Amino acid sequence: MDLKSFRALTSDGTPPQMIGQPTLTVSQLNEYIRALVAKDLFLEQICLCGEISNFTAHRSGHFYFSLKDEGSVIRAVMFRSAAERVPFTPENGMKVVVKGGVTVYSQGGQYQINVRTMEPDGVGSLASAFEERKKKLAAEGLFDKTRKKPIPQMPRRIGVITSPTGAAVRDILNILGRRYPRAEVVLYPTLVQGGDAPASLIEALHYFDKTKDVDVLIIGRGGGSMEDLFAFNDEGLARTIAACSIPVVSAVGHETDFTIADFVADLRAPTPSAAAEIAVPDQRELARRLDHLHARLRQMLQGSVTQNRRVLAAFLARPVLRNPVTLVENRELMVLSVTERMTAACRRSLAEVQAGFRETTARLHSLSPLGVLSRGYCAAFAEDGHAVSSVSAVQKNDELQFRFADGHVQARIESVAADVTK
């Protein structure tokens, strides 16, 4: 039964419960209430503040929770398409401001608010969400210095991710053009504030990471309140910056402003203007350095030439170079002197060898048996050739050979007589 047919049950518009007929079912009553709520334009888009309780992040991506204050509570649901755009993680006890429409679930006889957007209520909640996310990502190592990439000293192309209408982009372009006009700037315009800003910033990072046509990225915006800068505290944005293959310089707000993007970026600049100064060198300073290096190089070359001239002059002043024949003559004299010393040494050595040979020959001759025989002696040898040195080794009729200095004789022994005196 719709609202129109339900109202037709009375002829004068008086609520049916006042006349007692007809009797309604529970479903009819709940449907009537649902239709009343659906037709109320005020309830289609309301802004509600309260404290989160009974929060559940379903695996489907939907958020289910309640909003309460000191005296009342209302159920709330936030479907996945809207929940993905929430720039923080809702928690029980967190005060938030939500926007959405009130709906009635007729089957359960309950009404709830269908939340489309959610923001922390006040700076305290924002700071709490910021510290929670910072602690979580730090524990995962996303802030570690070891994973940060170096910023190129002389980039050819610079990607800038920011609002195309803010003061930040004007400051960045002015400083880049003044300091290093050689570099080409590629601007990717994005949202920098509000619930849709994180997705816009992530899309820009994905574009540059895919095309890889820049050497360094600057991402940021000008100053503002903590609420204005909160898009740069988005967890998805932080993870995208950490995963980007291109070095990222974060430049969000003023010098005292800090966001999660600052901690996860490869380098944090205190302001967008400072980011432009960090990203590129100053061409005037480069020119001064080149002039200085040129002067030093020229001075070093001049010093080297002067020193080599001194060395060459010293070589040319040597006698051997003035009169090369002198070197040959000196070497010839050295050869002659060495030859004479070698000849004398050889003669002395030969004389010493000859004297030793004569001495050895004389000693050998004095010990030779032939020398003894030449003095009138002879040697006796048995038939088997052994020398006979004793009478006891000879018997009668033995044949002995007697060797003299000039020959030998063969003899037969007639008698043997031993020397009785020994």
C-alpha positions in Angstrom: 0.0 0.0 0.0 1.5 3.4 -1.0 1.0 6.7 0.7 -1.7 7.8 -1.8 -3.9 4.7 -1.4 -3.3 4.8 2.4 -4.7 8.3 2.7 -7.7 7.3 0.6 -8.9 5.1 3.5 -10.4 8.3 5.0 -12.9 10.6 3.4 -12.0 13.7 5.2 -8.2 13.3 5.6 -8.5 12.5 9.3 -5.9 10.0 10.4 -7.3 6.5 10.2 -6.5 5.7 13.7 -9.0 8.3 14.8 -11.9 6.5 13.4 -10.8 3.0 14.2 -11.2 1.6 10.7 -9.7 0.0 8.8 -7.2 -2.0 10.9 -3.5 -1.8 9.6 -0.9 -4.4 9.5 2.6 -3.7 10.9 4.0 -3.6 7.3 1.4 -1.0 6.3 2.4 1.2 9.2 6.1 0.9 8.6 5.6 1.5 4.9 3.5 4.6 5.7 6.3 6.0 7.9 8.9 5.2 5.2 6.8 7.1 2.6 6.4 10.1 4.9 10.2 10.2 5.5 11.0 9.7 1.8 8.8 12.7 0.9 10.4 15.0 3.5 12.8 17.2 1.6 14.5 18.3 4.8 15.5 14.7 5.6 16.9 14.0 2.2 20.1 16.0 3.0 20.9 16.7 6.6 24.2 17.5 8.4 24.5 15.6 11.6 27.2 15.6 14.3 27.8 12.9 16.9 30.1 10.3 18.4 30.8 7.1 16.6 29.9 3.9 18.4 29.5 0.2 17.4 31.6 0.8 14.3 32.1 -2.1 11.9 34.1 -1.9 8.6 32.5 -4.8 6.7 34.6 -6.8 4.3 32.3 -5.6 1.5 33.7 -2.1 2.1 30.6 -0.7 3.8 30.7 1.0 7.1 28.0 0.2 9.8 27.9 2.3 13.0 25.8 4.4 15.3 25.9 8.1 16.0 25.1 9.3 19.5 25.1 12.3 21.8 24.3 12.7 25.4 20.7 11.7 25.0 20.0 9.8 21.8 21.5 7.4 19.2 20.8 6.8 15.5 21.9 4.0 13.3 24.1 4.8 10.3 25.3 3.1 7.2 28.0 4.3 4.7 28.2 2.3 1.5 31.5 1.4 -0.1 31.4 4.0 -2.8 31.2 6.8 -0.2 33.4 5.0 2.4 36.3 4.8 0.0 36.5 8.6 -0.1 36.8 9.1 3.7 40.3 10.5 4.3 40.7 8.9 7.7 39.9 5.7 9.6 36.7 6.1 11.7 36.9 4.7 15.3 34.6 4.3 18.2 34.5 7.5 20.3 35.5 9.8 17.4 33.4 12.8 16.9 32.4 13.4 13.3 30.2 15.5 11.1 28.3 13.5 8.5 26.0 14.4 5.6 23.3 12.1 4.2 19.7 11.3 4.1 17.4 9.6 6.6 15.8 6.4 5.4 13.4 3.9 7.0 14.0 0.1 6.8 10.3 -0.9 6.8 11.0 -4.6 7.3 12.7 -3.9 10.7 10.7 -0.9 11.6 14.0 1.1 12.1 15.2 4.3 10.6 18.8 5.2 9.9 21.0 7.8 8.2 22.5 6.9 4.9 25.9 8.7 5.2 27.4 10.1 2.0 30.3 12.1 3.5 32.1 12.1 6.8 34.6 14.5 8.4 36.2 14.7 11.8 34.4 17.1 14.1 37.0 19.7 15.1 40.8 19.9 15.2 41.0 17.4 18.1 39.6 14.6 16.0 41.7 15.6 13.0 44.9 15.5 15.2 43.9 12.2 16.6 43.3 10.7 13.2 46.6 12.2 12.0 48.6 10.7 14.9 46.9 7.3 14.5 47.8 7.1 10.8 51.3 8.4 11.3 52.0 5.8 13.9 50.6 3.0 11.7 52.6 3.9 8.6 55.8 4.5 10.6 55.5 1.0 12.0 55.3 -0.3 8.5 58.6 1.4 7.6 57.1 3.9 5.1 59.0 6.8 6.7 62.4 5.0 6.8 65.3 7.0 5.2 66.7 3.9 3.7 63.8 3.6 1.2 63.9 7.3 0.1 65.2 8.1 -3.4 67.7 10.8 -4.1 66.6 14.0 -5.8 68.3 14.5 -9.2 70.6 17.6 -9.2 69.7 18.8 -12.7 66.3 17.5 -13.8 65.3 17.9 -17.4 61.5 17.7 -16.7 59.6 18.4 -13.5 56.1 17.2 -12.7 53.9 19.5 -10.5 50.8 18.1 -8.9 48.6 20.8 -7.3 45.6 23.0 -7.9 45.9 25.0 -11.2 44.3 28.1 -9.6 46.1 28.3 -6.2 49.0 30.6 -5.3 51.3 27.5 -4.9 51.4 26.8 -8.6 52.3 30.4 -9.4 55.1 30.4 -6.8 56.5 27.1 -8.1 56.4 28.2 -11.8 57.9 31.6 -11.0 60.8 30.2 -9.0 61.5 27.3 -11.5 61.5 29.8 -14.4 63.9 32.1 -12.6 66.3 29.6 -11.2 66.5 27.0 -13.9 64.5 27.8 -17.1 66.2 24.9 -18.9 63.9 22.5 -17.2 60.5 21.7 -18.7 57.5 21.8 -16.2 54.6 19.4 -16.6 51.5 20.5 -14.5 48.9 18.0 -13.6 45.9 19.9 -12.2 44.2 18.3 -9.2 41.9 18.9 -6.3 43.8 19.7 -3.1 41.0 19.9 -0.6 37.9 18.0 0.2 36.7 14.4 0.1 37.6 13.9 -3.6 41.1 15.4 -3.3 43.0 12.2 -2.3 41.7 10.3 -5.3 42.6 13.2 -7.6 46.1 13.3 -6.2 46.5 9.5 -6.5 45.4 9.6 -10.1 48.1 12.2 -10.9 50.8 10.1 -9.2 49.7 7.1 -11.2 49.9 9.0 -14.4 53.5 10.2 -13.9 54.6 6.8 -12.5 53.2 5.1 -15.6 54.5 7.6 -18.3 57.8 8.2 -16.5 58.4 11.3 -18.5 59.6 13.5 -15.6 62.7 13.3 -13.4 61.2 14.6 -10.2 57.7 15.3 -8.8 56.5 18.2 -6.6 53.2 17.6 -4.9 51.5 20.0 -2.5 49.4 23.1 -2.0 49.5 26.4 -0.2 48.7 27.0 3.5 45.4 26.5 5.2 43.7 25.0 8.3 44.2 21.5 9.4 40.9 20.6 7.8 42.1 22.1 4.5 45.3 20.1 4.5 43.8 16.8 5.6 43.6 15.3 2.1 47.4 15.0 2.3 47.0 12.8 5.4 45.2 10.1 3.3 46.6 6.6 3.8 46.1 5.7 0.1 47.9 8.8 -1.0 50.8 8.0 1.4 51.1 4.5 0.0 51.0 5.7 -3.6 53.8 8.3 -2.9 55.9 5.5 -1.2 55.4 3.2 -4.2 56.2 5.8 -6.8 59.3 5.1 -8.9 59.9 8.8 -9.4 61.5 10.9 -6.6 58.7 13.0 -4.8 59.1 16.3 -3.1 56.3 17.1 -0.7 55.4 20.8 -0.3 52.2 21.2 1.7 51.2 24.4 3.5 53.6 26.5 5.5 56.8 25.7 7.3 55.1 24.7 10.5 52.5 22.4 8.7 53.2 18.7 8.6 51.2 16.0 6.8 51.6 12.3 6.3 52.7 13.1 2.7 55.7 15.0 4.1 56.9 12.0 6.1 56.5 9.5 3.3 57.9 11.6 0.5 61.5 11.3 -0.6 62.1 14.9 0.5 60.0 17.4 2.5 60.0 21.1 1.6 58.6 23.6 4.1 56.7 25.5 1.4 55.9 25.1 -2.3 58.4 27.9 -3.1 61.1 26.0 -1.1 60.2 22.9 -3.1 60.9 24.7 -6.3 64.3 25.9 -5.0 65.1 22.4 -3.8 64.1 20.7 -7.0 66.4 22.6 -9.4 69.8 24.4 -9.1 70.2 28.1 -9.6 71.6 28.7 -13.0 73.4 31.8 -11.9 75.2 29.8 -9.2 76.0 27.1 -11.7 77.5 29.8 -14.0 79.6 31.1 -11.1 80.8 27.6 -10.3 81.7 26.9 -13.9 83.6 30.2 -14.1 85.5 29.2 -10.9 86.2 25.7 -12.2 87.4 27.2 -15.5 89.8 29.6 -13.7 91.1 26.8 -11.5 91.6 24.5 -14.5 93.4 27.3 -16.4 95.6 27.9 -13.4 96.4 24.2 -13.1 97.3 23.9 -16.7 99.5 26.9 -16.6 101.3 25.6 -13.5 101.8 22.2 -15.2 103.2 23.8 -18.3 105.6 25.9 -16.3 106.8 22.9 -14.3 107.3 20.8 -17.4 109.3 23.6 -18.9 111.6 23.6 -15.9 112.1 19.9 -16.1 112.8 20.1 -19.8 115.3 22.9 -19.2 117.1 20.8 -16.5 117.3 17.9 -18.9 118.7 20.1 -21.7 121.3 21.5 -19.4 122.9 18.1 -18.8 126.2 17.4 -20.5 125.0 14.3 -22.2 122.4 16.2 -24.1 124.7 19.1 -25.0 127.4 16.6 -26.3 126.0 13.1 -26.8 129.5 11.8 -27.8 130.7 12.3 -24.3 128.3 9.7 -23.0 129.6 7.2 -25.6 133.2 8.0 -24.6 132.5 7.6 -21.0 130.8 4.3 -21.5 133.7 3.1 -23.7 136.2 4.0 -20.9 134.0 2.1 -18.4 134.0 -1.0 -20.7 137.8 -0.9 -21.1 138.3 -0.6 -17.4 135.9 -3.5 -16.7 137.6 -5.6 -19.4 141.1 -5.0 -17.8 139.8 -5.9 -14.4 138.2 -9.0 -15.6 141.3 -10.1 -17.6 143.5 -9.6 -14.5 141.1 -11.5 -12.3 141.0 -14.4 -14.8 144.8 -14.6 -14.9 145.0 -14.6 -11.1 142.4 -17.3 -10.9 144.1 -19.4 -13.6 147.5 -19.1 -11.8 146.0 -20.2 -8.5 144.3 -23.2 -10.2 147.6 -24.2 -11.9 149.5 -24.0 -8.7 147.0 -26.1 -6.9 147.1 -28.7 -9.7 150.9 -29.0 -9.5 150.7 -29.4 -5.8 148.1 -32.1 -6.0 150.0 -33.9 -8.8 153.1 -34.0 -6.7 151.2 -35.4 -3.7 149.6 -38.0 -5.8 153.0 -39.0 -7.4 154.5 -39.4 -3.9 151.8 -41.7 -2.9 151.8 -43.7 -6.2 153.0 -47.4 -6.0 155.0 -46.8 -9.2 157.0 -44.2 -7.3 158.0 -46.8 -4.7 158.9 -49.4 -7.4 161.1 -46.9 -9.1 163.2 -46.7 -5.9 164.2 -50.4 -6.2 161.3 -52.2 -4.8 158.9 -54.8 -6.4 155.4 -56.1 -5.6 154.4 -59.8 -5.5 151.0 -61.0 -6.9 149.5 -64.4 -6.6 148.1 -66.3 -9.6 144.6 -64.9 -9.0 146.0 -61.3 -9.2 145.8 -60.5 -5.4 148.8 -58.8 -3.9 150.9 -60.9 -1.6 151.8 -59.0 1.5 152.9 -61.8 3.9 155.2 -64.9 3.8 152.4 -66.9 5.4 150.3 -66.5 2.2 153.0 -68.3 0.1 153.8 -72.0 -0.1 156.4 -73.9 -1.9 155.9 -74.4 -5.6 153.4 -71.4 -5.8 153.8 -69.3 -8.9 154.1 -65.6 -8.2 154.4 -62.6 -10.4 156.9 -59.9 -9.3 156.2 -56.4 -10.7 159.1 -53.9 -11.1 159.0 -50.3 -12.1 159.9 -51.3 -15.7 158.2 -54.7 -16.0 157.5 -58.0 -14.3 158.8 -61.6 -14.0 157.2 -65.0 -13.3 158.8 -67.2 -10.6 158.2 -70.5 -8.8 158.8 -70.6 -5.1 161.4 -73.1 -4.1 161.4 -72.4 -0.4 159.6 -70.3 2.1 161.3 -69.0 5.2 159.6 -66.7 7.7 161.5 -63.9 9.5 162.0 -65.3 13.0 162.7 -61.8 14.4 159.0 -60.7 14.1 
